[in-house]
Amino acid sequence: MVTLEDARRVIAAAEKKSAEIGQPMNIAVADCGANLVAHVRMDGAWIGSIDISMKKAFTSRAFDIATKDLAEHAQPNKQFYGIHASNDGKIMIFAGGIPLKKDGKVVGSIGVSGGSGEQDQAVAEAGAAAF
């Protein structure tokens, strides 16, 4: 289970990393049902990335995989090519979505958007590490 307290801790760690790299982000945390628990749009973060961060969190929980890793399998001639069109367009295959695990079991996720793929991934990793 991902509580609001958990989500706030994850977001705080992600915000700290975002500030360190100088890139404002949208940060979403979802629970085990891929439902949004909390979201933050840092000052100056792109409005268009609000939806993307939430969809990254949904995707990483829906498939229990980092979106960065899913993206590798979703390229042409790969096993999950076209997956981005499933789930009514909720699937996001850009880096920055990471499952949150407790005792080896996925119980939620974080989704980050607002920078390059590498920046989004780094901020998501910092948030996930705080879980």
N, CA, C and O atoms as a Tinker XYZ file with bonds, in Angstrom:
   524  protein
     1  N      0.832000   -1.189000    0.000000    73     2
     2  CA     0.000000    0.000000    0.000000    64     1     3
     3  C      0.873000    1.248000    0.000000    63     2     4     5
     4  O      1.888000    1.301000    0.695000    81     3
     5  N      0.486000    2.233000   -0.766000    73     3     6
     6  CA     1.161000    3.526000   -0.789000    64     5     7
     7  C      0.239000    4.533000   -0.115000    63     6     8     9
     8  O     -0.829000    4.854000   -0.635000    81     7
     9  N      0.650000    5.019000    1.024000    73     7    10
    10  CA    -0.143000    6.004000    1.755000    64     9    11
    11  C      0.183000    7.410000    1.254000    63    10    12    13
    12  O      1.142000    7.609000    0.508000    81    11
    13  N     -0.619000    8.365000    1.670000    73    11    14
    14  CA    -0.341000    9.757000    1.337000    64    13    15
    15  C      0.996000   10.174000    1.934000    63    14    16    17
    16  O      1.757000   10.911000    1.308000    81    15
    17  N      1.279000    9.708000    3.135000    73    15    18
    18  CA     2.573000   10.008000    3.767000    64    17    19
    19  C      3.727000    9.455000    2.919000    63    18    20    21
    20  O      4.730000   10.139000    2.715000    81    19
    21  N      3.585000    8.230000    2.433000    73    19    22
    22  CA     4.593000    7.646000    1.543000    64    21    23
    23  C      4.765000    8.505000    0.298000    63    22    24    25
    24  O      5.884000    8.827000   -0.101000    81    23
    25  N      3.638000    8.872000   -0.310000    73    23    26
    26  CA     3.675000    9.664000   -1.539000    64    25    27
    27  C      4.372000   11.001000   -1.316000    63    26    28    29
    28  O      5.147000   11.449000   -2.161000    81    27
    29  N      4.102000   11.629000   -0.194000    73    27    30
    30  CA     4.750000   12.915000    0.099000    64    29    31
    31  C      6.254000   12.756000    0.265000    63    30    32    33
    32  O      7.017000   13.620000   -0.167000    81    31
    33  N      6.693000   11.659000    0.890000    73    31    34
    34  CA     8.122000   11.397000    1.061000    64    33    35
    35  C      8.792000   11.146000   -0.303000    63    34    36    37
    36  O      9.880000   11.656000   -0.569000    81    35
    37  N      8.144000   10.375000   -1.139000    73    35    38
    38  CA     8.664000   10.087000   -2.475000    64    37    39
    39  C      8.755000   11.379000   -3.288000    63    38    40    41
    40  O      9.763000   11.643000   -3.942000    81    39
    41  N      7.708000   12.164000   -3.238000    73    39    42
    42  CA     7.696000   13.435000   -3.986000    64    41    43
    43  C      8.767000   14.379000   -3.465000    63    42    44    45
    44  O      9.446000   15.031000   -4.259000    81    43
    45  N      8.933000   14.469000   -2.159000    73    43    46
    46  CA     9.957000   15.361000   -1.591000    64    45    47
    47  C     11.353000   14.980000   -2.082000    63    46    48    49
    48  O     12.149000   15.854000   -2.426000    81    47
    49  N     11.649000   13.695000   -2.117000    73    47    50
    50  CA    12.965000   13.248000   -2.594000    64    49    51
    51  C     13.128000   13.552000   -4.082000    63    50    52    53
    52  O     14.206000   13.948000   -4.527000    81    51
    53  N     12.054000   13.366000   -4.846000    73    51    54
    54  CA    12.106000   13.668000   -6.277000    64    53    55
    55  C     12.269000   15.174000   -6.507000    63    54    56    57
    56  O     13.029000   15.594000   -7.380000    81    55
    57  N     11.561000   15.973000   -5.728000    73    55    58
    58  CA    11.697000   17.437000   -5.850000    64    57    59
    59  C     13.126000   17.874000   -5.545000    63    58    60    61
    60  O     13.674000   18.747000   -6.218000    81    59
    61  N     13.720000   17.268000   -4.535000    73    59    62
    62  CA    15.101000   17.612000   -4.166000    64    61    63
    63  C     16.045000   17.334000   -5.331000    63    62    64    65
    64  O     16.889000   18.167000   -5.662000    81    63
    65  N     15.903000   16.163000   -5.952000    73    63    66
    66  CA    16.759000   15.813000   -7.093000    64    65    67
    67  C     16.496000   16.756000   -8.260000    63    66    68    69
    68  O     17.430000   17.177000   -8.942000    81    67
    69  N     15.245000   17.084000   -8.492000    73    67    70
    70  CA    14.877000   17.998000   -9.561000    64    69    71
    71  C     15.541000   19.362000   -9.365000    63    70    72    73
    72  O     16.052000   19.957000  -10.314000    81    71
    73  N     15.526000   19.842000   -8.137000    73    71    74
    74  CA    16.169000   21.121000   -7.828000    64    73    75
    75  C     17.677000   21.038000   -8.041000    63    74    76    77
    76  O     18.288000   21.980000   -8.545000    81    75
    77  N     18.282000   19.902000   -7.654000    73    75    78
    78  CA    19.722000   19.718000   -7.831000    64    77    79
    79  C     20.139000   19.800000   -9.295000    63    78    80    81
    80  O     21.189000   20.354000   -9.620000    81    79
    81  N     19.308000   19.245000  -10.173000    73    79    82
    82  CA    19.666000   19.264000  -11.602000    64    81    83
    83  C     19.128000   20.502000  -12.316000    63    82    84    85
    84  O     19.418000   20.721000  -13.493000    81    83
    85  N     18.343000   21.310000  -11.601000    73    83    86
    86  CA    17.860000   22.569000  -12.157000    64    85    87
    87  C     16.761000   22.421000  -13.188000    63    86    88    89
    88  O     16.641000   23.242000  -14.098000    81    87
    89  N     15.951000   21.367000  -13.051000    73    87    90
    90  CA    14.866000   21.141000  -14.009000    64    89    91
    91  C     13.560000   20.904000  -13.259000    63    90    92    93
    92  O     13.400000   19.861000  -12.626000    81    91
    93  N     12.613000   21.857000  -13.318000    73    91    94
    94  CA    11.333000   21.650000  -12.632000    64    93    95
    95  C     10.553000   20.509000  -13.278000    63    94    96    97
    96  O     10.567000   20.344000  -14.498000    81    95
    97  N      9.878000   19.731000  -12.446000    73    95    98
    98  CA     9.200000   18.520000  -12.900000    64    97    99
    99  C      7.770000   18.423000  -12.400000    63    98   100   101
   100  O      7.369000   19.095000  -11.450000    81    99
   101  N      7.028000   17.580000  -13.059000    73    99   102
   102  CA     5.745000   17.081000  -12.584000    64   101   103
   103  C      6.025000   15.707000  -12.018000    63   102   104   105
   104  O      6.691000   14.892000  -12.656000    81   103
   105  N      5.521000   15.443000  -10.821000    73   103   106
   106  CA     5.803000   14.188000  -10.123000    64   105   107
   107  C      4.477000   13.601000   -9.651000    63   106   108   109
   108  O      3.730000   14.240000   -8.910000    81   107
   109  N      4.194000   12.375000  -10.090000    73   107   110
   110  CA     2.958000   11.690000   -9.720000    64   109   111
   111  C      3.298000   10.397000   -8.989000    63   110   112   113
   112  O      4.253000    9.707000   -9.347000    81   111
   113  N      2.519000   10.075000   -7.972000    73   111   114
   114  CA     2.660000    8.812000   -7.249000    64   113   115
   115  C      1.310000    8.113000   -7.267000    63   114   116   117
   116  O      0.280000    8.707000   -6.949000    81   115
   117  N      1.336000    6.828000   -7.647000    73   115   118
   118  CA     0.119000    6.027000   -7.722000    64   117   119
   119  C      0.179000    4.868000   -6.731000    63   118   120   121
   120  O      1.255000    4.476000   -6.281000    81   119
   121  N     -0.988000    4.330000   -6.401000    73   119   122
   122  CA    -1.090000    3.206000   -5.473000    64   121   123
   123  C     -1.085000    1.878000   -6.232000    63   122   124   125
   124  O     -0.815000    1.845000   -7.432000    81   123
   125  N     -1.381000    0.797000   -5.534000    73   123   126
   126  CA    -1.321000   -0.533000   -6.140000    64   125   127
   127  C     -2.353000   -0.729000   -7.245000    63   126   128   129
   128  O     -2.180000   -1.600000   -8.098000    81   127
   129  N     -3.410000    0.053000   -7.245000    73   127   130
   130  CA    -4.415000   -0.015000   -8.298000    64   129   131
   131  C     -4.162000    0.958000   -9.430000    63   130   132   133
   132  O     -5.014000    1.141000  -10.300000    81   131
   133  N     -2.987000    1.587000   -9.423000    73   131   134
   134  CA    -2.575000    2.585000  -10.414000    64   133   135
   135  C     -3.389000    3.873000  -10.305000    63   134   136   137
   136  O     -3.448000    4.660000  -11.250000    81   135
   137  N     -4.013000    4.080000   -9.150000    73   135   138
   138  CA    -4.768000    5.300000   -8.896000    64   137   139
   139  C     -3.845000    6.369000   -8.324000    63   138   140   141
   140  O     -2.970000    6.072000   -7.511000    81   139
   141  N     -4.041000    7.592000   -8.746000    73   139   142
   142  CA    -3.226000    8.699000   -8.274000    64   141   143
   143  C     -3.403000    8.913000   -6.773000    63   142   144   145
   144  O     -4.526000    9.031000   -6.281000    81   143
   145  N     -2.286000    8.963000   -6.053000    73   143   146
   146  CA    -2.293000    9.281000   -4.621000    64   145   147
   147  C     -1.940000   10.750000   -4.431000    63   146   148   149
   148  O     -2.570000   11.445000   -3.634000    81   147
   149  N     -0.932000   11.222000   -5.163000    73   147   150
   150  CA    -0.508000   12.620000   -5.049000    64   149   151
   151  C      0.216000   13.040000   -6.317000    63   150   152   153
   152  O      0.807000   12.221000   -7.020000    81   151
   153  N      0.155000   14.335000   -6.588000    73   151   154
   154  CA     0.848000   14.913000   -7.741000    64   153   155
   155  C      1.334000   16.301000   -7.365000    63   154   156   157
   156  O      0.653000   17.044000   -6.658000    81   155
   157  N      2.524000   16.640000   -7.851000    73   155   158
   158  CA     3.075000   17.977000   -7.670000    64   157   159
   159  C      3.551000   18.487000   -9.017000    63   158   160   161
   160  O      4.236000   17.780000   -9.757000    81   159
   161  N      3.182000   19.718000   -9.326000    73   159   162
   162  CA     3.760000   20.410000  -10.476000    64   161   163
   163  C      4.643000   21.502000   -9.899000    63   162   164   165
   164  O      4.153000   22.498000   -9.366000    81   163
   165  N      5.940000   21.306000  -10.012000    73   163   166
   166  CA     6.874000   22.286000   -9.482000    64   165   167
   167  C      6.747000   23.589000  -10.257000    63   166   168   169
   168  O      6.372000   23.588000  -11.429000    81   167
   169  N      7.060000   24.698000   -9.601000    73   167   170
   170  CA     7.009000   26.000000  -10.264000    64   169   171
   171  C      7.837000   25.958000  -11.535000    63   170   172   173
   172  O      9.005000   25.571000  -11.513000    81   171
   173  N      7.232000   26.354000  -12.632000    73   171   174
   174  CA     7.928000   26.402000  -13.911000    64   173   175
   175  C      7.901000   25.113000  -14.710000    63   174   176   177
   176  O      8.380000   25.090000  -15.843000    81   175
   177  N      7.354000   24.037000  -14.155000    73   175   178
   178  CA     7.284000   22.770000  -14.897000    64   177   179
   179  C      6.244000   22.885000  -16.007000    63   178   180   181
   180  O      5.246000   23.594000  -15.871000    81   179
   181  N      6.488000   22.193000  -17.083000    73   179   182
   182  CA     5.598000   22.238000  -18.241000    64   181   183
   183  C      4.206000   21.730000  -17.897000    63   182   184   185
   184  O      4.055000   20.700000  -17.239000    81   183
   185  N      3.195000   22.458000  -18.347000    73   183   186
   186  CA     1.809000   22.049000  -18.148000    64   185   187
   187  C      1.529000   20.744000  -18.894000    63   186   188   189
   188  O      0.803000   19.885000  -18.395000    81   187
   189  N      2.101000   20.599000  -20.078000    73   187   190
   190  CA     1.889000   19.391000  -20.870000    64   189   191
   191  C      2.421000   18.135000  -20.216000    63   190   192   193
   192  O      2.023000   17.026000  -20.574000    81   191
   193  N      3.317000   18.302000  -19.258000    73   191   194
   194  CA     3.904000   17.147000  -18.581000    64   193   195
   195  C      3.088000   16.652000  -17.389000    63   194   196   197
   196  O      3.408000   15.613000  -16.812000    81   195
   197  N      2.052000   17.375000  -17.020000    73   195   198
   198  CA     1.181000   16.911000  -15.930000    64   197   199
   199  C      0.602000   15.552000  -16.309000    63   198   200   201
   200  O      0.745000   14.575000  -15.574000    81   199
   201  N     -0.047000   15.504000  -17.456000    73   199   202
   202  CA    -0.675000   14.279000  -17.938000    64   201   203
   203  C      0.362000   13.168000  -18.157000    63   202   204   205
   204  O      0.118000   12.006000  -17.832000    81   203
   205  N      1.503000   13.536000  -18.702000    73   203   206
   206  CA     2.536000   12.537000  -18.975000    64   205   207
   207  C      3.036000   11.904000  -17.685000    63   206   208   209
   208  O      3.219000   10.688000  -17.632000    81   207
   209  N      3.261000   12.700000  -16.644000    73   207   210
   210  CA     3.744000   12.132000  -15.379000    64   209   211
   211  C      2.735000   11.151000  -14.803000    63   210   212   213
   212  O      3.114000   10.089000  -14.311000    81   211
   213  N      1.463000   11.496000  -14.860000    73   211   214
   214  CA     0.428000   10.598000  -14.342000    64   213   215
   215  C      0.347000    9.320000  -15.163000    63   214   216   217
   216  O      0.154000    8.235000  -14.612000    81   215
   217  N      0.493000    9.443000  -16.466000    73   215   218
   218  CA     0.439000    8.256000  -17.326000    64   217   219
   219  C      1.679000    7.376000  -17.144000    63   218   220   221
   220  O      1.589000    6.154000  -17.261000    81   219
   221  N      2.818000    7.977000  -16.864000    73   219   222
   222  CA     4.008000    7.171000  -16.563000    64   221   223
   223  C      3.796000    6.373000  -15.283000    63   222   224   225
   224  O      4.151000    5.196000  -15.217000    81   223
   225  N      3.218000    7.008000  -14.268000    73   223   226
   226  CA     2.929000    6.296000  -13.025000    64   225   227
   227  C      1.934000    5.165000  -13.287000    63   226   228   229
   228  O      2.116000    4.056000  -12.786000    81   227
   229  N      0.893000    5.435000  -14.059000    73   227   230
   230  CA    -0.091000    4.400000  -14.395000    64   229   231
   231  C      0.573000    3.240000  -15.123000    63   230   232   233
   232  O      0.369000    2.079000  -14.770000    81   231
   233  N      1.356000    3.555000  -16.127000    73   231   234
   234  CA     1.991000    2.522000  -16.952000    64   233   235
   235  C      2.923000    1.637000  -16.144000    63   234   236   237
   236  O      2.874000    0.412000  -16.259000    81   235
   237  N      3.768000    2.244000  -15.334000    73   235   238
   238  CA     4.737000    1.440000  -14.583000    64   237   239
   239  C      4.039000    0.529000  -13.577000    63   238   240   241
   240  O      4.548000   -0.552000  -13.280000    81   239
   241  N      2.896000    0.934000  -13.052000    73   239   242
   242  CA     2.143000    0.061000  -12.144000    64   241   243
   243  C      1.314000   -0.960000  -12.926000    63   242   244   245
   244  O      1.227000   -2.122000  -12.531000    81   243
   245  N      0.716000   -0.535000  -14.012000    73   243   246
   246  CA    -0.140000   -1.439000  -14.790000    64   245   247
   247  C      0.630000   -2.656000  -15.302000    63   246   248   249
   248  O      0.082000   -3.753000  -15.402000    81   247
   249  N      1.914000   -2.446000  -15.626000    73   247   250
   250  CA     2.724000   -3.538000  -16.162000    64   249   251
   251  C      3.883000   -3.928000  -15.251000    63   250   252   253
   252  O      4.677000   -4.804000  -15.595000    81   251
   253  N      3.983000   -3.284000  -14.096000    73   251   254
   254  CA     5.039000   -3.588000  -13.110000    64   253   255
   255  C      6.430000   -3.572000  -13.733000    63   254   256   257
   256  O      7.240000   -4.474000  -13.521000    81   255
   257  N      6.678000   -2.526000  -14.504000    73   255   258
   258  CA     7.962000   -2.376000  -15.184000    64   257   259
   259  C      8.271000   -0.885000  -15.300000    63   258   260   261
   260  O      7.367000   -0.058000  -15.413000    81   259
   261  N      9.538000   -0.564000  -15.271000    73   259   262
   262  CA     9.926000    0.822000  -15.509000    64   261   263
   263  C      9.554000    1.189000  -16.948000    63   262   264   265
   264  O      9.745000    0.388000  -17.863000    81   263
   265  N      9.035000    2.373000  -17.146000    73   263   266
   266  CA     8.641000    2.785000  -18.496000    64   265   267
   267  C      9.843000    2.803000  -19.440000    63   266   268   269
   268  O      9.707000    2.552000  -20.637000    81   267
   269  N     11.003000    3.097000  -18.896000    73   267   270
   270  CA    12.228000    3.074000  -19.700000    64   269   271
   271  C     12.466000    1.676000  -20.277000    63   270   272   273
   272  O     12.833000    1.530000  -21.443000    81   271
   273  N     12.256000    0.659000  -19.451000    73   271   274
   274  CA    12.450000   -0.721000  -19.894000    64   273   275
   275  C     11.343000   -1.160000  -20.847000    63   274   276   277
   276  O     11.608000   -1.858000  -21.826000    81   275
   277  N     10.106000   -0.756000  -20.567000    73   275   278
   278  CA     9.002000   -1.088000  -21.457000    64   277   279
   279  C      9.232000   -0.484000  -22.839000    63   278   280   281
   280  O      8.909000   -1.100000  -23.855000    81   279
   281  N      9.792000    0.721000  -22.871000    73   279   282
   282  CA    10.045000    1.385000  -24.150000    64   281   283
   283  C     10.963000    0.554000  -25.048000    63   282   284   285
   284  O     10.783000    0.520000  -26.265000    81   283
   285  N     11.933000   -0.106000  -24.450000    73   283   286
   286  CA    12.848000   -0.941000  -25.238000    64   285   287
   287  C     12.107000   -2.081000  -25.925000    63   286   288   289
   288  O     12.459000   -2.471000  -27.038000    81   287
   289  N     11.076000   -2.620000  -25.261000    73   287   290
   290  CA    10.296000   -3.737000  -25.809000    64   289   291
   291  C      9.164000   -3.272000  -26.718000    63   290   292   293
   292  O      8.488000   -4.095000  -27.335000    81   291
   293  N      8.950000   -1.953000  -26.809000    73   291   294
   294  CA     7.838000   -1.406000  -27.578000    64   293   295
   295  C      8.270000   -0.810000  -28.907000    63   294   296   297
   296  O      7.478000   -0.137000  -29.567000    81   295
   297  N      9.488000   -1.043000  -29.302000    73   295   298
   298  CA    10.000000   -0.524000  -30.567000    64   297   299
   299  C      9.556000   -1.434000  -31.722000    63   298   300   301
   300  O      9.193000   -2.588000  -31.493000    81   299
   301  N      9.584000   -0.923000  -32.955000    73   299   302
   302  CA     9.203000   -1.762000  -34.093000    64   301   303
   303  C      9.964000   -3.093000  -34.085000    63   302   304   305
   304  O     11.155000   -3.145000  -33.775000    81   303
   305  N      9.259000   -4.142000  -34.427000    73   303   306
   306  CA     9.776000   -5.510000  -34.481000    64   305   307
   307  C     10.085000   -6.094000  -33.105000    63   306   308   309
   308  O     10.739000   -7.133000  -33.019000    81   307
   309  N      9.630000   -5.449000  -32.024000    73   307   310
   310  CA     9.796000   -5.985000  -30.668000    64   309   311
   311  C      8.447000   -6.500000  -30.181000    63   310   312   313
   312  O      7.409000   -6.187000  -30.764000    81   311
   313  N      8.464000   -7.287000  -29.116000    73   311   314
   314  CA     7.269000   -7.997000  -28.660000    64   313   315
   315  C      6.095000   -7.118000  -28.233000    63   314   316   317
   316  O      4.945000   -7.546000  -28.334000    81   315
   317  N      6.359000   -5.898000  -27.758000    73   315   318
   318  CA     5.263000   -5.048000  -27.298000    64   317   319
   319  C      5.048000   -3.820000  -28.186000    63   318   320   321
   320  O      4.511000   -2.808000  -27.736000    81   319
   321  N      5.466000   -3.916000  -29.434000    73   319   322
   322  CA     5.250000   -2.811000  -30.372000    64   321   323
   323  C      3.747000   -2.524000  -30.468000    63   322   324   325
   324  O      2.954000   -3.431000  -30.716000    81   323
   325  N      3.365000   -1.270000  -30.271000    73   323   326
   326  CA     1.970000   -0.852000  -30.326000    64   325   327
   327  C      1.285000   -0.785000  -28.975000    63   326   328   329
   328  O      0.123000   -0.387000  -28.889000    81   327
   329  N      1.994000   -1.171000  -27.912000    73   327   330
   330  CA     1.377000   -1.177000  -26.582000    64   329   331
   331  C      0.916000    0.213000  -26.147000    63   330   332   333
   332  O     -0.018000    0.346000  -25.356000    81   331
   333  N      1.572000    1.240000  -26.666000    73   331   334
   334  CA     1.218000    2.613000  -26.287000    64   333   335
   335  C     -0.219000    2.971000  -26.686000    63   334   336   337
   336  O     -0.791000    3.922000  -26.153000    81   335
   337  N     -0.794000    2.225000  -27.607000    73   335   338
   338  CA    -2.160000    2.495000  -28.056000    64   337   339
   339  C     -3.200000    1.784000  -27.190000    63   338   340   341
   340  O     -4.399000    1.979000  -27.388000    81   339
   341  N     -2.765000    0.972000  -26.242000    73   339   342
   342  CA    -3.707000    0.232000  -25.406000    64   341   343
   343  C     -4.188000    1.065000  -24.220000    63   342   344   345
   344  O     -3.701000    2.172000  -23.992000    81   343
   345  N     -5.124000    0.537000  -23.484000    73   343   346
   346  CA    -5.630000    1.177000  -22.265000    64   345   347
   347  C     -6.114000    2.605000  -22.508000    63   346   348   349
   348  O     -5.819000    3.514000  -21.732000    81   347
   349  N     -6.851000    2.784000  -23.580000    73   347   350
   350  CA    -7.426000    4.091000  -23.926000    64   349   351
   351  C     -6.378000    5.201000  -23.982000    63   350   352   353
   352  O     -6.656000    6.340000  -23.606000    81   351
   353  N     -5.187000    4.872000  -24.446000    73   351   354
   354  CA    -4.140000    5.879000  -24.606000    64   353   355
   355  C     -3.437000    6.267000  -23.322000    63   354   356   357
   356  O     -2.742000    7.283000  -23.292000    81   355
   357  N     -3.593000    5.492000  -22.261000    73   355   358
   358  CA    -2.964000    5.820000  -20.980000    64   357   359
   359  C     -1.522000    5.335000  -20.877000    63   358   360   361
   360  O     -0.839000    5.643000  -19.901000    81   359
   361  N     -1.056000    4.592000  -21.855000    73   359   362
   362  CA     0.272000    3.995000  -21.764000    64   361   363
   363  C      1.321000    4.976000  -22.275000    63   362   364   365
   364  O      1.223000    5.493000  -23.388000    81   363
   365  N      2.317000    5.219000  -21.443000    73   363   366
   366  CA     3.388000    6.166000  -21.759000    64   365   367
   367  C      4.706000    5.411000  -21.701000    63   366   368   369
   368  O      5.057000    4.847000  -20.665000    81   367
   369  N      5.436000    5.400000  -22.813000    73   367   370
   370  CA     6.668000    4.609000  -22.870000    64   369   371
   371  C      7.922000    5.481000  -22.963000    63   370   372   373
   372  O      8.871000    5.152000  -23.675000    81   371
   373  N      7.909000    6.579000  -22.244000    73   371   374
   374  CA     9.105000    7.407000  -22.084000    64   373   375
   375  C      9.712000    7.092000  -20.727000    63   374   376   377
   376  O      8.995000    6.678000  -19.816000    81   375
   377  N     10.999000    7.276000  -20.574000    73   375   378
   378  CA    11.667000    7.080000  -19.283000    64   377   379
   379  C     11.047000    7.993000  -18.232000    63   378   380   381
   380  O     10.578000    9.089000  -18.541000    81   379
   381  N     11.052000    7.523000  -16.977000    73   379   382
   382  CA    10.567000    8.343000  -15.876000    64   381   383
   383  C      9.449000    7.724000  -15.071000    63   382   384   385
   384  O      8.940000    8.362000  -14.149000    81   383
   385  N      9.047000    6.509000  -15.381000    73   383   386
   386  CA     8.047000    5.797000  -14.587000    64   385   387
   387  C      8.698000    4.582000  -13.948000    63   386   388   389
   388  O      9.342000    3.789000  -14.634000    81   387
   389  N      8.535000    4.429000  -12.643000    73   387   390
   390  CA     9.189000    3.332000  -11.920000    64   389   391
   391  C      8.210000    2.723000  -10.913000    63   390   392   393
   392  O      7.558000    3.450000  -10.164000    81   391
   393  N      8.108000    1.385000  -10.894000    73   391   394
   394  CA     7.291000    0.744000   -9.861000    64   393   395
   395  C      7.904000    0.964000   -8.480000    63   394   396   397
   396  O      9.124000    1.039000   -8.338000    81   395
   397  N      7.058000    1.065000   -7.479000    73   395   398
   398  CA     7.493000    1.148000   -6.086000    64   397   399
   399  C      7.245000   -0.216000   -5.450000    63   398   400   401
   400  O      6.145000   -0.761000   -5.534000    81   399
   401  N      8.281000   -0.760000   -4.813000    73   399   402
   402  CA     8.183000   -2.105000   -4.250000    64   401   403
   403  C      8.355000   -2.108000   -2.737000    63   402   404   405
   404  O      9.122000   -1.334000   -2.165000    81   403
   405  N      7.602000   -3.019000   -2.113000    73   403   406
   406  CA     7.724000   -3.258000   -0.682000    64   405   407
   407  C      7.815000   -4.767000   -0.505000    63   406   408   409
   408  O      6.929000   -5.501000   -0.943000    81   407
   409  N      8.879000   -5.230000    0.134000    73   407   410
   410  CA     9.105000   -6.667000    0.324000    64   409   411
   411  C      9.078000   -7.409000   -1.007000    63   410   412   413
   412  O      8.557000   -8.521000   -1.090000    81   411
   413  N      9.635000   -6.800000   -2.044000    73   411   414
   414  CA     9.737000   -7.426000   -3.349000    64   413   415
   415  C      8.463000   -7.406000   -4.183000    63   414   416   417
   416  O      8.452000   -7.918000   -5.303000    81   415
   417  N      7.396000   -6.826000   -3.658000    73   415   418
   418  CA     6.118000   -6.779000   -4.362000    64   417   419
   419  C      5.811000   -5.343000   -4.781000    63   418   420   421
   420  O      5.996000   -4.411000   -3.999000    81   419
   421  N      5.338000   -5.165000   -6.025000    73   419   422
   422  CA     4.972000   -3.839000   -6.514000    64   421   423
   423  C      3.697000   -3.387000   -5.814000    63   422   424   425
   424  O      2.677000   -4.075000   -5.849000    81   423
   425  N      3.771000   -2.223000   -5.180000    73   423   426
   426  CA     2.624000   -1.688000   -4.434000    64   425   427
   427  C      2.210000   -0.302000   -4.917000    63   426   428   429
   428  O      1.260000    0.281000   -4.394000    81   427
   429  N      2.914000    0.225000   -5.909000    73   427   430
   430  CA     2.605000    1.545000   -6.432000    64   429   431
   431  C      3.626000    1.943000   -7.461000    63   430   432   433
   432  O      4.350000    1.102000   -7.995000    81   431
   433  N      3.684000    3.240000   -7.741000    73   431   434
   434  CA     4.616000    3.713000   -8.761000    64   433   435
   435  C      4.815000    5.220000   -8.659000    63   434   436   437
   436  O      4.048000    5.937000   -8.017000    81   435
   437  N      5.872000    5.665000   -9.317000    73   435   438
   438  CA     6.143000    7.093000   -9.477000    64   437   439
   439  C      6.274000    7.376000  -10.966000    63   438   440   441
   440  O      6.821000    6.570000  -11.719000    81   439
   441  N      5.769000    8.523000  -11.376000    73   439   442
   442  CA     5.921000    8.985000  -12.747000    64   441   443
   443  C      6.415000   10.421000  -12.731000    63   442   444   445
   444  O      5.868000   11.266000  -12.024000    81   443
   445  N      7.450000   10.691000  -13.512000    73   443   446
   446  CA     8.067000   12.021000  -13.545000    64   445   447
   447  C      8.178000   12.493000  -14.989000    63   446   448   449
   448  O      8.556000   11.726000  -15.874000    81   447
   449  N      7.847000   13.762000  -15.219000    73   447   450
   450  CA     7.973000   14.335000  -16.555000    64   449   451
   451  C      8.262000   15.819000  -16.457000    63   450   452   453
   452  O      7.767000   16.507000  -15.565000    81   451
   453  N      9.069000   16.300000  -17.387000    73   451   454
   454  CA     9.369000   17.728000  -17.443000    64   453   455
   455  C     10.740000   18.048000  -17.981000    63   454   456   457
   456  O     11.052000   19.211000  -18.240000    81   455
   457  N     11.569000   17.030000  -18.154000    73   455   458
   458  CA    12.916000   17.249000  -18.674000    64   457   459
   459  C     13.217000   16.256000  -19.770000    63   458   460   461
   460  O     12.308000   15.734000  -20.416000    81   459
   461  N     14.481000   15.996000  -19.979000    73   459   462
   462  CA    14.878000   14.955000  -20.920000    64   461   463
   463  C     14.546000   13.599000  -20.300000    63   462   464   465
   464  O     14.240000   13.515000  -19.111000    81   463
   465  N     14.607000   12.552000  -21.098000    73   463   466
   466  CA    14.370000   11.221000  -20.559000    64   465   467
   467  C     15.335000   10.879000  -19.442000    63   466   468   469
   468  O     14.949000   10.282000  -18.437000    81   467
   469  N     16.581000   11.255000  -19.618000    73   467   470
   470  CA    17.589000   10.983000  -18.583000    64   469   471
   471  C     17.277000   11.745000  -17.302000    63   470   472   473
   472  O     17.431000   11.202000  -16.209000    81   471
   473  N     16.840000   12.996000  -17.422000    73   471   474
   474  CA    16.488000   13.776000  -16.237000    64   473   475
   475  C     15.261000   13.207000  -15.546000    63   474   476   477
   476  O     15.239000   13.073000  -14.322000    81   475
   477  N     14.241000   12.873000  -16.325000    73   475   478
   478  CA    13.031000   12.291000  -15.749000    64   477   479
   479  C     13.369000   11.004000  -14.996000    63   478   480   481
   480  O     12.876000   10.776000  -13.891000    81   479
   481  N     14.205000   10.172000  -15.596000    73   479   482
   482  CA    14.575000    8.896000  -14.977000    64   481   483
   483  C     15.345000    9.124000  -13.678000    63   482   484   485
   484  O     15.084000    8.459000  -12.676000    81   483
   485  N     16.282000   10.054000  -13.694000    73   483   486
   486  CA    17.080000   10.328000  -12.493000    64   485   487
   487  C     16.204000   10.818000  -11.343000    63   486   488   489
   488  O     16.398000   10.414000  -10.197000    81   487
   489  N     15.254000   11.675000  -11.644000    73   487   490
   490  CA    14.360000   12.204000  -10.613000    64   489   491
   491  C     13.433000   11.095000  -10.105000    63   490   492   493
   492  O     13.187000   10.991000   -8.903000    81   491
   493  N     12.924000   10.276000  -11.015000    73   491   494
   494  CA    12.076000    9.148000  -10.595000    64   493   495
   495  C     12.843000    8.166000   -9.734000    63   494   496   497
   496  O     12.307000    7.655000   -8.751000    81   495
   497  N     14.088000    7.893000  -10.088000    73   495   498
   498  CA    14.912000    6.985000   -9.284000    64   497   499
   499  C     15.142000    7.534000   -7.873000    63   498   500   501
   500  O     15.122000    6.784000   -6.897000    81   499
   501  N     15.360000    8.849000   -7.776000    73   499   502
   502  CA    15.548000    9.465000   -6.462000    64   501   503
   503  C     14.266000    9.337000   -5.627000    63   502   504   505
   504  O     14.324000    9.049000   -4.431000    81   503
   505  N     13.130000    9.551000   -6.254000    73   503   506
   506  CA    11.877000    9.401000   -5.542000    64   505   507
   507  C     11.623000    7.969000   -5.113000    63   506   508   509
   508  O     11.218000    7.719000   -3.978000    81   507
   509  N     11.858000    7.030000   -6.016000    73   507   510
   510  CA    11.654000    5.618000   -5.702000    64   509   511
   511  C     12.567000    5.151000   -4.576000    63   510   512   513
   512  O     12.168000    4.332000   -3.749000    81   511
   513  N     13.784000    5.667000   -4.543000    73   511   514
   514  CA    14.734000    5.293000   -3.499000    64   513   515
   515  C     14.252000    5.721000   -2.115000    63   514   516   517
   516  O     14.608000    5.101000   -1.113000    81   515
   517  N     13.448000    6.773000   -2.057000    73   515   518
   518  CA    12.930000    7.268000   -0.784000    64   517   519
   519  C     11.754000    6.437000   -0.278000    63   518   520   521
   520  O     11.360000    6.559000    0.882000    81   519
   521  N     11.201000    5.607000   -1.132000    73   519   522
   522  CA    10.075000    4.771000   -0.737000    64   521   523
   523  C     10.539000    3.678000    0.202000    63   522   524
   524  O      9.731000    2.864000    0.649000    81   523
